Amino acid sequence: MHINLTDKTAIVTGASRGIGLATSQALAAAGAHVIAGARHNSPALQALEAAGSATFITADLSTPQGPRSLVAAAAERGGVDILVNNAGSVTPRFGGLLSVTDEDWADALSLNFLSAVRVTREAIPHMLPRGGGAIVMIGSVNATLPEWNIVDYSATKAALANLAKSVSKEFGPQGIRVNTISPGPVATDLWLSDHGIAAQFAAASGATPDEVVGSVVSGSATGRFTTPQEVADLAVFLASDPSTNITGSDIRIDGGYVTTL
């Protein structure tokens, strides 16, 4: 299947590393120009800029101004065709609910949920004059498989899935499709770096990071993490013409980690 996104303008949030970077690279490879938003640039993203395939915008997506500046850069190119809301973060809460402060909740909501609300709200008026577009929300299996030690993250991802369904109903008749991707554990620095989730769970449990990873993948049918490229390829498909009758859907990519329907 050949996907051609030539002359399309795509916004990707959290674009400098991990799933966001892989998605930016995949969209650019398909011909789109990527407006890449993140707090910090990265060498791989700079390479896309040097090739003329991306424009990096320094943006704190947890603030109201960050989404505005990102969409404004896309508007300067004539509008928005594709939006991938990827910005997000997770902090393990080993003390459970009682350890999660109001500030913790506000931080999680601002980055994991309100960033998507704000970028989507800013982008849609620039999609409508172009006859529609595609919005992809990068969610998580934890939207429907909440865990006590990531209580705020799980709740914000559930809210994101709810938002996507609502927006798909409102703007589907106007040509805007909205879908979510729900990855299980993904092989990114978020999980695997020296200070990543595996290392944090290892420190809390007395295990090694490798043992934590092994325990996680043992619960999946494929026995491995999803790669960022696999998530990116799915995002590009959902942003392209072959998926024009897919909207309001959540597509899980987790190697069988979730064992229920």
N, C-alpha and C positions, 0 to 999 in steps of 0.2 A: 504494500500500500504506500503510495507516494503522497506525502503531505507538502503542500506548497503554501507558505504564508507570506510570499513576496508582497511588499507594499502594505503589510499589516503593522500596526504599532501595538506593542504589548507592554504592559506594566507588570513588573514582578517585584514584590516586596520581600525584604530579607534576602536580597539577591547576591550577597557577596560570598556565600559559602553554603555547603550542604545542599539540601533540596533546592533552595532558591537559585544557587549558582548553576546546578545541573539543569534546572528548568530554563534559565536564561540562555545557557549554551545551546540547549535543544531547540528553543524557539528561534534563536539566531541561525542555527544550522538549517532550519526550515524556511528561512528567508525573512523572518520578522525583524523589525528594529525594536530593541528592548530598552525600555526606560527602567533602569535598574536602581531600586531604592534600598539603602541600608545605612546604618550609622557609619560604617567604615568601608572603604574600598578594599579590593584584594587583587593580587597579581593576575589571577585568572580572569577576573572581571575587567581589569585594565587591558588585557589582551583582546577581549571582545571590543572594547572601546577603540583600540588602535586599529582594529580591522574595520571599523565603521559600522559595527553591528549593534552597538549599545551606547547608551548615554547614562553615565552614573550620576545619581542625585544623592547628595548627602541628606539623609532624612531620618529623624527619630520618629518612627511610626507609632510610638506610644503617645504622641502629642497630637493635638488638632492640626498644627501647622505642617507637620511632616507629610501627611497625605495630600494636603493642598499643593505643596511644592512639587510633589511627584506627579500629580495629575496635570498641573500647569505645564510641566515640561512636555508631557504627551500632547497636550492641547496645542502647543506651539508647532507640533508636527502635523496638525490637522485633525486630531481626534484620537479616540481610543477604540481599538478593535478587540483586544484581549486583556484581561486582568487576572493575574494569579496572586491571590492573597495567601502568602506563605509566611509572613513574619510571625514569630512566636518563640516561646521559650518555656522550659519546664524546670522547676526546682523541687527536688524531693523534700517531702515534709515528714521526717521520721518521727516527729512529735505528734503527728496526726492533726485532726481538726483544731484542737485546742491551742496548737502552736502557731496557727496561721492568723496573723494580725490583719487588721483593716488595711494597713498599708500593703501587705502581701496580696490581699484580694484585689486592691485597686491596681497594683502593678500587673497582676495576671490578666485582669479584665482589660486594661488599657492596651497591652501588647497583643494578647491572643484573640481578643474579640473586638474591642472598639476600633482597633487599627483597621480591621476588615470592614466594619460598618462605615468608617469615615472614608476610606479609599473608594469603596463601592458607591457611596453616596456622591462623591465628587466625580467619579468616572462615568456614571450612567448618563448624565446629560451630554457627555461627549461621545457616547456610543449611539444614542438615539438618532442623531442626524445622519449617521453612516448606515442606518438600516438595521442596527442591532449589533451584537457582539457576543463574546463568550467570557464568562466569569468562572474561575476555578478556585475553590477554597481548599487549602491544604489543612485537613482536619486531623483526626486521629482515631484509632480504634477505641481510645479511652472515652470518646463521646458516648459510646454505648457499653463500654466495659470499664466503668470507673474504678479507680483504685484509691484506697484510703490514704496512701502516702503521697499521692499527687492530686489531692482533692480539688484544689483550685484550678489546676490545669485541666482535669477531667471535666469540671463544670463549664469552663470557658469553651472547650471544644464541643460540648453538647450545645451550648448557645450558638456556636458558629454553624453547626449543622441545621439548627432550627432557622437561623437567619437565611441560610442558602435556600431552604425550601420556600420560605415566605417570599423572597425576592424572585425566585423562579416563577411563582404563581402570578406575581404582579406584572412582571415585565416580559414574560414569555410571549404574550400576544404582540409585543412590539419588537420581537426578534432577538431578545437578549436571553441567552441560555445560562443557567447557573447550576453548577454541580459541585459536589465535594469529593475529595479523595481522602480516604482514611487509611493511612499507613499504620502497620505495626512498627516494631523497632526497625530503624533504618541505620545503615552503617555510615554515620556521620560523626563529626567531632562532638556533637551534642551527646552522643552515647559513648564514644570510644576514646576521646581524648584523655589526657592525664587527669583532668578534673571533670570528666564527663559523668553521665548518669551511672555507668557501670562502676567507675571508680568510687563514686559516692555511696552506692549501695554496698560495695565491697568494704569500704571503711566502716559502714554502720553494722555490717553483719559478721565481719571477721574473715570473709572469703577473699579471694583474689578477684581482680576485674575479669580475668579470663573465666573463672568459675561462674561469675555472675552472668556473663555472656552465654556460657554453655548452658546454664540453667534456663535462660530465656529462650534460646533457640530449641531446646529440647521439647518445648511446649508447642512447637510449630510442626506442620506436616513436612515442610521442605528442609527443616533443620538449619536454616541460615537467616540472617537479616536480609531485608529488602535493600537494594542499592539505591542511591539517590537517582541514578540514571533511569531506573525502572519507574520511579515515581514521575520523573520528568517526562519520560516518553508517554505515560498515561495522560499527563497534563496537556501535552501538545496534541494528543489525539482529541481530547475533550474540547480543545480550542479550535479545532479544524473542521472542515466541511464534512468529512466522513461521519461525524457525530452530530449532525444538525438536528436529529430528532431525539437527542438525549438531553433532558433537562430535569431538574429537580431530583436527580439521582445521587446516591452516595455509592462510590465504588471503593471497596476494601482491597488493599494490597498488603497482605500480611503473611503470606506463606502458610495460611491455614492456622494462624495463631489463635484466632477466635474460632472456637469449635461449635458454636451454636448458630442457628439461622439468623 
